Amino acid sequence: MIEPRPSFEALHELGESTTNVANAWAGAEQYASRGLVEWVRRTVADDRTHAVRAALAALDLVHAGYPETGAQAPKKYIDDMIRSIRTWVENPSHNTKEAVRSSLDVTRQVHAWQTPTNIPHFWILEAVDHACLTVWSGERQSYIVPMDFATCASRSAACVYHALVAQGVPEENAAAKVVDAVTRSAT
């Protein structure tokens, strides 16, 4: 079930009311981003395919802006991961899930929220990695113990929100773009 389309103020209020230490995540420190995480989680609910489509729809807003050179990970990683995730959506088999899982680069040592400034490509990389986790979370034991797929998708969307803000998009507009993308992903 799609949650009603929230305004920026509603996301802020939702984030303020759902702040919970057990759900804390460094990528959602502000109320609006916390509210976005909660809204996406509720929107994709118990539908993994919708969760993955929502993460991809949000990624479509920013992934073309990932730099060809000079970024933390090569653009090829971003493009290949998105292609792999799209393949899973088209054919959600064990083999395509494993292809997505095995593509995740676990060697990164710095996350977007650990940098001194907001760098768009760091957030795009985080969004791609969380979209990857959305595909296989909860399916396999790993030293990376991902959250449930709805949380992974919501974190991917929040990273896209941060990437947009880091690119200079006003917070309210960035939130609206992500909400619209997630809403469109249900169809």
Residue pairs with C-beta under 8 A, 6 or more apart in sequence:
1 43
1 45
2 43
2 183
2 186
3 39
3 42
3 43
5 179
5 180
5 183
6 14
6 35
6 39
6 179
8 32
8 171
8 172
8 175
8 176
10 35
11 31
11 32
11 35
11 36
11 39
11 175
11 179
12 31
12 32
12 35
13 31
13 35
14 34
14 35
14 38
14 39
15 28
15 30
15 31
15 32
15 33
15 34
15 35
15 36
15 37
15 38
16 31
16 34
16 35
18 34
18 35
18 38
19 31
19 34
25 37
25 155
25 158
26 111
26 113
26 114
27 33
27 111
27 112
27 113
27 126
27 155
27 158
27 159
27 162
28 34
28 36
28 37
28 155
28 158
29 113
32 161
32 171
32 175
33 158
33 161
33 162
36 154
36 157
36 158
36 161
36 175
36 178
36 179
37 151
37 154
37 155
37 157
37 158
38 154
39 154
39 179
40 54
40 150
40 153
40 154
40 157
40 158
40 182
41 150
41 151
41 153
41 154
43 54
43 182
43 183
43 186
44 50
44 51
44 54
44 149
44 150
44 153
44 154
44 182
45 150
46 150
48 92
48 134
48 135
48 149
49 89
49 92
50 185
50 186
51 134
51 149
51 150
51 152
51 153
52 85
52 88
52 89
52 131
52 134
52 135
52 149
52 153
53 89
53 185
53 186
54 153
54 157
54 181
54 182
54 185
54 186
55 85
55 127
55 130
55 131
55 134
55 152
55 153
55 156
55 157
56 82
56 85
56 86
56 89
56 131
56 185
57 181
57 182
57 184
57 185
58 127
58 156
58 157
58 160
58 161
58 178
58 181
58 182
59 82
59 124
59 127
59 128
59 131
59 156
59 160
60 181
61 160
61 164
61 177
61 178
61 181
62 120
62 123
62 124
62 127
62 160
62 163
62 164
62 167
63 78
63 79
63 82
63 124
63 127
63 128
65 120
65 121
65 124
65 163
65 167
66 75
66 78
66 121
66 124
66 125
67 75
67 121
68 75
69 75
71 121
71 125
72 108
72 110
72 121
72 122
72 125
73 105
73 108
73 125
77 105
77 128
78 124
78 125
78 128
80 103
81 100
81 103
81 104
81 128
81 129
81 131
81 132
82 128
82 131
84 96
84 99
84 100
84 103
84 132
85 100
85 131
85 132
85 134
85 135
87 96
87 99
87 100
88 96
88 97
88 99
88 100
88 135
97 135
97 136
97 139
98 136
100 132
100 135
100 136
101 132
101 135
101 136
101 140
103 132
104 129
104 132
104 133
104 144
105 129
106 144
108 125
108 129
110 122
111 122
111 126
112 118
112 119
112 122
112 123
112 125
112 126
112 159
112 162
115 122
118 162
118 165
118 166
119 166
120 163
120 166
120 167
121 163
123 159
123 160
123 162
123 163
123 166
124 159
124 160
124 163
126 155
126 156
126 159
126 162
127 156
127 157
127 159
127 160
127 163
128 156
130 152
130 153
130 155
130 156
130 159
131 152
131 153
131 156
133 144
133 146
133 147
133 149
133 152
134 149
134 152
134 153
134 156
135 149
136 146
137 146
137 147
137 148
137 149
137 151
137 152
138 146
138 148
138 149
146 152
147 155
157 178
157 181
157 182
160 178
160 181
161 174
161 175
161 178
164 173
164 174
164 177
164 178
165 171
165 174
169 177
